[in-house]
Amino acid sequence: MFDLNLSKLLILAVIALIVFGPNELPKVAAQVGRFLRDLRRIADGATAELKEGLGPEFQNFELDDLNPRRFVSKHLFDDEAQRALFDEFKTTSAVMTTAVTGEPGNGSAANGTSTALPEGADPPFDIEAT
């Protein structure tokens, strides 16, 4: 989510050391840890309260199911055969894009590449996109 790697964490640690100093840094780290623990406890309590409020018919409900990517993936690709078929389609689409345009494709029509229009040609226009 935040795309933190080792170098970024080291930079943040050095900045924290400079800002808070070596004497105050352990106290600040303990306060941050308590805050995160309390925040997680509050979030877990809210999730449990939501499940309890929804009733027994939503017993298997997960908040991650509300994420559109996971929702579509869960309901369209409920077994490995469909997932393998979709992966094969993406690969074939990427190969076809490369064959037609000469540029590597990513399996989608809008792969972020731009091509120059022939002279005098009108650019594509979609009335519903404006």
Biotite code that builds the C-alpha atoms (Angstrom):
import biotite.structure as struc

atoms = struc.array([
    struc.Atom([0.000, 0.000, 0.000], chain_id="A", res_id=1, res_name="MET", atom_name="CA", element="C"),
    struc.Atom([2.745, 2.466, 0.929], chain_id="A", res_id=2, res_name="PHE", atom_name="CA", element="C"),
    struc.Atom([5.468, 0.758, -1.135], chain_id="A", res_id=3, res_name="ASP", atom_name="CA", element="C"),
    struc.Atom([8.033, 0.832, 1.670], chain_id="A", res_id=4, res_name="LEU", atom_name="CA", element="C"),
    struc.Atom([11.319, -0.911, 1.068], chain_id="A", res_id=5, res_name="ASN", atom_name="CA", element="C"),
    struc.Atom([14.479, -1.178, 3.155], chain_id="A", res_id=6, res_name="LEU", atom_name="CA", element="C"),
    struc.Atom([16.079, 2.010, 1.860], chain_id="A", res_id=7, res_name="SER", atom_name="CA", element="C"),
    struc.Atom([12.957, 4.082, 2.561], chain_id="A", res_id=8, res_name="LYS", atom_name="CA", element="C"),
    struc.Atom([12.681, 2.634, 6.057], chain_id="A", res_id=9, res_name="LEU", atom_name="CA", element="C"),
    struc.Atom([16.309, 3.477, 6.764], chain_id="A", res_id=10, res_name="LEU", atom_name="CA", element="C"),
    struc.Atom([15.776, 7.050, 5.577], chain_id="A", res_id=11, res_name="ILE", atom_name="CA", element="C"),
    struc.Atom([12.701, 7.364, 7.825], chain_id="A", res_id=12, res_name="LEU", atom_name="CA", element="C"),
    struc.Atom([14.697, 5.976, 10.775], chain_id="A", res_id=13, res_name="ALA", atom_name="CA", element="C"),
    struc.Atom([17.505, 8.490, 10.232], chain_id="A", res_id=14, res_name="VAL", atom_name="CA", element="C"),
    struc.Atom([15.008, 11.367, 9.989], chain_id="A", res_id=15, res_name="ILE", atom_name="CA", element="C"),
    struc.Atom([13.259, 10.182, 13.172], chain_id="A", res_id=16, res_name="ALA", atom_name="CA", element="C"),
    struc.Atom([16.624, 9.947, 14.941], chain_id="A", res_id=17, res_name="LEU", atom_name="CA", element="C"),
    struc.Atom([17.492, 13.505, 13.902], chain_id="A", res_id=18, res_name="ILE", atom_name="CA", element="C"),
    struc.Atom([14.075, 14.946, 14.784], chain_id="A", res_id=19, res_name="VAL", atom_name="CA", element="C"),
    struc.Atom([13.523, 13.184, 18.140], chain_id="A", res_id=20, res_name="PHE", atom_name="CA", element="C"),
    struc.Atom([17.090, 12.493, 19.217], chain_id="A", res_id=21, res_name="GLY", atom_name="CA", element="C"),
    struc.Atom([18.499, 9.272, 20.627], chain_id="A", res_id=22, res_name="PRO", atom_name="CA", element="C"),
    struc.Atom([17.003, 9.830, 24.100], chain_id="A", res_id=23, res_name="ASN", atom_name="CA", element="C"),
    struc.Atom([13.394, 10.431, 23.014], chain_id="A", res_id=24, res_name="GLU", atom_name="CA", element="C"),
    struc.Atom([13.242, 7.973, 20.091], chain_id="A", res_id=25, res_name="LEU", atom_name="CA", element="C"),
    struc.Atom([12.443, 4.862, 22.217], chain_id="A", res_id=26, res_name="PRO", atom_name="CA", element="C"),
    struc.Atom([9.619, 6.721, 23.985], chain_id="A", res_id=27, res_name="LYS", atom_name="CA", element="C"),
    struc.Atom([8.162, 7.927, 20.676], chain_id="A", res_id=28, res_name="VAL", atom_name="CA", element="C"),
    struc.Atom([8.444, 4.427, 19.182], chain_id="A", res_id=29, res_name="ALA", atom_name="CA", element="C"),
    struc.Atom([6.598, 2.974, 22.191], chain_id="A", res_id=30, res_name="ALA", atom_name="CA", element="C"),
    struc.Atom([3.823, 5.585, 21.834], chain_id="A", res_id=31, res_name="GLN", atom_name="CA", element="C"),
    struc.Atom([3.481, 4.853, 18.120], chain_id="A", res_id=32, res_name="VAL", atom_name="CA", element="C"),
    struc.Atom([3.315, 1.128, 18.862], chain_id="A", res_id=33, res_name="GLY", atom_name="CA", element="C"),
    struc.Atom([0.573, 1.660, 21.459], chain_id="A", res_id=34, res_name="ARG", atom_name="CA", element="C"),
    struc.Atom([-1.340, 3.885, 19.037], chain_id="A", res_id=35, res_name="PHE", atom_name="CA", element="C"),
    struc.Atom([-1.171, 1.285, 16.245], chain_id="A", res_id=36, res_name="LEU", atom_name="CA", element="C"),
    struc.Atom([-2.207, -1.499, 18.636], chain_id="A", res_id=37, res_name="ARG", atom_name="CA", element="C"),
    struc.Atom([-5.192, 0.569, 19.819], chain_id="A", res_id=38, res_name="ASP", atom_name="CA", element="C"),
    struc.Atom([-6.114, 1.448, 16.247], chain_id="A", res_id=39, res_name="LEU", atom_name="CA", element="C"),
    struc.Atom([-6.047, -2.230, 15.255], chain_id="A", res_id=40, res_name="ARG", atom_name="CA", element="C"),
    struc.Atom([-8.191, -3.132, 18.273], chain_id="A", res_id=41, res_name="ARG", atom_name="CA", element="C"),
    struc.Atom([-10.738, -0.448, 17.349], chain_id="A", res_id=42, res_name="ILE", atom_name="CA", element="C"),
    struc.Atom([-10.835, -1.641, 13.718], chain_id="A", res_id=43, res_name="ALA", atom_name="CA", element="C"),
    struc.Atom([-11.306, -5.275, 14.793], chain_id="A", res_id=44, res_name="ASP", atom_name="CA", element="C"),
    struc.Atom([-14.085, -4.223, 17.153], chain_id="A", res_id=45, res_name="GLY", atom_name="CA", element="C"),
    struc.Atom([-15.839, -2.243, 14.414], chain_id="A", res_id=46, res_name="ALA", atom_name="CA", element="C"),
    struc.Atom([-15.579, -5.209, 12.046], chain_id="A", res_id=47, res_name="THR", atom_name="CA", element="C"),
    struc.Atom([-17.012, -7.574, 14.666], chain_id="A", res_id=48, res_name="ALA", atom_name="CA", element="C"),
    struc.Atom([-19.820, -5.116, 15.414], chain_id="A", res_id=49, res_name="GLU", atom_name="CA", element="C"),
    struc.Atom([-20.622, -4.800, 11.705], chain_id="A", res_id=50, res_name="LEU", atom_name="CA", element="C"),
    struc.Atom([-20.785, -8.590, 11.282], chain_id="A", res_id=51, res_name="LYS", atom_name="CA", element="C"),
    struc.Atom([-22.968, -8.883, 14.372], chain_id="A", res_id=52, res_name="GLU", atom_name="CA", element="C"),
    struc.Atom([-25.278, -6.158, 13.079], chain_id="A", res_id=53, res_name="GLY", atom_name="CA", element="C"),
    struc.Atom([-25.643, -7.772, 9.655], chain_id="A", res_id=54, res_name="LEU", atom_name="CA", element="C"),
    struc.Atom([-26.976, -10.971, 11.172], chain_id="A", res_id=55, res_name="GLY", atom_name="CA", element="C"),
    struc.Atom([-26.425, -14.675, 10.558], chain_id="A", res_id=56, res_name="PRO", atom_name="CA", element="C"),
    struc.Atom([-27.108, -14.548, 6.799], chain_id="A", res_id=57, res_name="GLU", atom_name="CA", element="C"),
    struc.Atom([-23.888, -12.536, 6.332], chain_id="A", res_id=58, res_name="PHE", atom_name="CA", element="C"),
    struc.Atom([-21.750, -14.744, 8.577], chain_id="A", res_id=59, res_name="GLN", atom_name="CA", element="C"),
    struc.Atom([-19.179, -15.390, 5.805], chain_id="A", res_id=60, res_name="ASN", atom_name="CA", element="C"),
    struc.Atom([-18.966, -11.721, 4.807], chain_id="A", res_id=61, res_name="PHE", atom_name="CA", element="C"),
    struc.Atom([-15.457, -10.297, 4.552], chain_id="A", res_id=62, res_name="GLU", atom_name="CA", element="C"),
    struc.Atom([-14.662, -6.590, 4.203], chain_id="A", res_id=63, res_name="LEU", atom_name="CA", element="C"),
    struc.Atom([-12.086, -7.468, 1.532], chain_id="A", res_id=64, res_name="ASP", atom_name="CA", element="C"),
    struc.Atom([-14.997, -8.623, -0.633], chain_id="A", res_id=65, res_name="ASP", atom_name="CA", element="C"),
    struc.Atom([-15.966, -4.955, -1.039], chain_id="A", res_id=66, res_name="LEU", atom_name="CA", element="C"),
    struc.Atom([-12.753, -4.248, -2.950], chain_id="A", res_id=67, res_name="ASN", atom_name="CA", element="C"),
    struc.Atom([-13.862, -4.195, -6.618], chain_id="A", res_id=68, res_name="PRO", atom_name="CA", element="C"),
    struc.Atom([-10.824, -6.130, -7.844], chain_id="A", res_id=69, res_name="ARG", atom_name="CA", element="C"),
    struc.Atom([-11.341, -8.931, -5.363], chain_id="A", res_id=70, res_name="ARG", atom_name="CA", element="C"),
    struc.Atom([-15.107, -8.912, -5.893], chain_id="A", res_id=71, res_name="PHE", atom_name="CA", element="C"),
    struc.Atom([-14.781, -9.435, -9.637], chain_id="A", res_id=72, res_name="VAL", atom_name="CA", element="C"),
    struc.Atom([-11.989, -11.962, -9.230], chain_id="A", res_id=73, res_name="SER", atom_name="CA", element="C"),
    struc.Atom([-13.945, -13.933, -6.636], chain_id="A", res_id=74, res_name="LYS", atom_name="CA", element="C"),
    struc.Atom([-17.179, -14.066, -8.605], chain_id="A", res_id=75, res_name="HIS", atom_name="CA", element="C"),
    struc.Atom([-15.781, -14.499, -12.109], chain_id="A", res_id=76, res_name="LEU", atom_name="CA", element="C"),
    struc.Atom([-12.856, -16.777, -11.382], chain_id="A", res_id=77, res_name="PHE", atom_name="CA", element="C"),
    struc.Atom([-14.213, -19.167, -8.815], chain_id="A", res_id=78, res_name="ASP", atom_name="CA", element="C"),
    struc.Atom([-12.127, -22.065, -10.044], chain_id="A", res_id=79, res_name="ASP", atom_name="CA", element="C"),
    struc.Atom([-8.641, -22.595, -11.415], chain_id="A", res_id=80, res_name="GLU", atom_name="CA", element="C"),
    struc.Atom([-9.838, -23.544, -14.931], chain_id="A", res_id=81, res_name="ALA", atom_name="CA", element="C"),
    struc.Atom([-11.435, -20.136, -15.474], chain_id="A", res_id=82, res_name="GLN", atom_name="CA", element="C"),
    struc.Atom([-8.392, -18.351, -14.022], chain_id="A", res_id=83, res_name="ARG", atom_name="CA", element="C"),
    struc.Atom([-6.071, -20.316, -16.335], chain_id="A", res_id=84, res_name="ALA", atom_name="CA", element="C"),
    struc.Atom([-8.296, -19.465, -19.311], chain_id="A", res_id=85, res_name="LEU", atom_name="CA", element="C"),
    struc.Atom([-8.164, -15.769, -18.426], chain_id="A", res_id=86, res_name="PHE", atom_name="CA", element="C"),
    struc.Atom([-4.363, -15.872, -18.053], chain_id="A", res_id=87, res_name="ASP", atom_name="CA", element="C"),
    struc.Atom([-4.101, -17.561, -21.467], chain_id="A", res_id=88, res_name="GLU", atom_name="CA", element="C"),
    struc.Atom([-6.306, -14.841, -22.964], chain_id="A", res_id=89, res_name="PHE", atom_name="CA", element="C"),
    struc.Atom([-4.079, -12.107, -21.515], chain_id="A", res_id=90, res_name="LYS", atom_name="CA", element="C"),
    struc.Atom([-0.961, -13.768, -22.934], chain_id="A", res_id=91, res_name="THR", atom_name="CA", element="C"),
    struc.Atom([-2.548, -14.231, -26.365], chain_id="A", res_id=92, res_name="THR", atom_name="CA", element="C"),
    struc.Atom([-3.776, -10.633, -26.358], chain_id="A", res_id=93, res_name="SER", atom_name="CA", element="C"),
    struc.Atom([-0.296, -9.345, -25.510], chain_id="A", res_id=94, res_name="ALA", atom_name="CA", element="C"),
    struc.Atom([1.249, -11.402, -28.306], chain_id="A", res_id=95, res_name="VAL", atom_name="CA", element="C"),
    struc.Atom([-1.333, -10.152, -30.803], chain_id="A", res_id=96, res_name="MET", atom_name="CA", element="C"),
    struc.Atom([-0.757, -6.532, -29.730], chain_id="A", res_id=97, res_name="THR", atom_name="CA", element="C"),
    struc.Atom([2.964, -6.980, -30.272], chain_id="A", res_id=98, res_name="THR", atom_name="CA", element="C"),
    struc.Atom([2.378, -8.537, -33.701], chain_id="A", res_id=99, res_name="ALA", atom_name="CA", element="C"),
    struc.Atom([0.076, -5.734, -34.855], chain_id="A", res_id=100, res_name="VAL", atom_name="CA", element="C"),
    struc.Atom([1.796, -2.674, -33.423], chain_id="A", res_id=101, res_name="THR", atom_name="CA", element="C"),
    struc.Atom([5.361, -3.898, -33.209], chain_id="A", res_id=102, res_name="GLY", atom_name="CA", element="C"),
    struc.Atom([5.414, -2.681, -29.608], chain_id="A", res_id=103, res_name="GLU", atom_name="CA", element="C"),
    struc.Atom([5.151, -4.953, -26.586], chain_id="A", res_id=104, res_name="PRO", atom_name="CA", element="C"),
    struc.Atom([1.587, -5.145, -25.289], chain_id="A", res_id=105, res_name="GLY", atom_name="CA", element="C"),
    struc.Atom([0.323, -5.801, -21.814], chain_id="A", res_id=106, res_name="ASN", atom_name="CA", element="C"),
    struc.Atom([-2.784, -7.713, -22.777], chain_id="A", res_id=107, res_name="GLY", atom_name="CA", element="C"),
    struc.Atom([-5.131, -4.747, -22.896], chain_id="A", res_id=108, res_name="SER", atom_name="CA", element="C"),
    struc.Atom([-6.226, -2.446, -25.659], chain_id="A", res_id=109, res_name="ALA", atom_name="CA", element="C"),
    struc.Atom([-5.153, 0.690, -23.818], chain_id="A", res_id=110, res_name="ALA", atom_name="CA", element="C"),
    struc.Atom([-1.578, -0.178, -22.969], chain_id="A", res_id=111, res_name="ASN", atom_name="CA", element="C"),
    struc.Atom([-0.421, 3.391, -22.492], chain_id="A", res_id=112, res_name="GLY", atom_name="CA", element="C"),
    struc.Atom([1.504, 3.693, -25.741], chain_id="A", res_id=113, res_name="THR", atom_name="CA", element="C"),
    struc.Atom([0.806, 6.519, -28.125], chain_id="A", res_id=114, res_name="SER", atom_name="CA", element="C"),
    struc.Atom([0.938, 6.326, -31.898], chain_id="A", res_id=115, res_name="THR", atom_name="CA", element="C"),
    struc.Atom([1.060, 9.204, -34.336], chain_id="A", res_id=116, res_name="ALA", atom_name="CA", element="C"),
    struc.Atom([-2.022, 9.744, -36.479], chain_id="A", res_id=117, res_name="LEU", atom_name="CA", element="C"),
    struc.Atom([-1.638, 9.789, -40.227], chain_id="A", res_id=118, res_name="PRO", atom_name="CA", element="C"),
    struc.Atom([-1.607, 13.302, -41.623], chain_id="A", res_id=119, res_name="GLU", atom_name="CA", element="C"),
    struc.Atom([-5.118, 14.665, -42.089], chain_id="A", res_id=120, res_name="GLY", atom_name="CA", element="C"),
    struc.Atom([-6.762, 11.924, -40.000], chain_id="A", res_id=121, res_name="ALA", atom_name="CA", element="C"),
    struc.Atom([-9.183, 12.858, -37.239], chain_id="A", res_id=122, res_name="ASP", atom_name="CA", element="C"),
    struc.Atom([-8.352, 11.642, -33.748], chain_id="A", res_id=123, res_name="PRO", atom_name="CA", element="C"),
    struc.Atom([-10.651, 8.998, -32.248], chain_id="A", res_id=124, res_name="PRO", atom_name="CA", element="C"),
    struc.Atom([-13.625, 10.445, -30.414], chain_id="A", res_id=125, res_name="PHE", atom_name="CA", element="C"),
    struc.Atom([-15.979, 8.770, -27.985], chain_id="A", res_id=126, res_name="ASP", atom_name="CA", element="C"),
    struc.Atom([-19.136, 10.788, -27.272], chain_id="A", res_id=127, res_name="ILE", atom_name="CA", element="C"),
    struc.Atom([-19.829, 8.864, -24.072], chain_id="A", res_id=128, res_name="GLU", atom_name="CA", element="C"),
    struc.Atom([-16.327, 9.503, -22.654], chain_id="A", res_id=129, res_name="ALA", atom_name="CA", element="C"),
    struc.Atom([-16.680, 13.281, -22.559], chain_id="A", res_id=130, res_name="THR", atom_name="CA", element="C"),
])
